[in-house]
Amino acid sequence: MNEIITRHRETIEMTAVIMRIISFSLVSWLGPKSPFLFVWAFNTVDAIALSWCAILRKDKAYTLLNVFWIAVGVVGMIRARGF
């Protein structure tokens, strides 16, 4: 699996960055009417993709940033579910 990720890393990273832009744009545009569970799930998926790419590149700062976003996404999904 890592070979596939490495081979397509630039495409995966660009797709994940676009996903992050879309998720935060939804919140900006829709405000309180945003589908928060969807936004946080979408954001967490892009954070996982970006983390995986950063780990393979051995980029510690980028890994830390995106692992943090995974944690934020999990908390966001829990809160969106009303817990």
HELIX and SHEET records of a PDB file:
HELIX    1   1 ASN A    2  ARG A    7  1                                   6    
HELIX    2   2 ARG A    9  LEU A   30  1                                  22    
HELIX    3   3 GLY A   31  LYS A   33  5                                   3    
HELIX    4   4 PHE A   36  ARG A   57  1                                  22    
HELIX    5   5 LYS A   60  ALA A   80  1                                  21    
END                                                                             
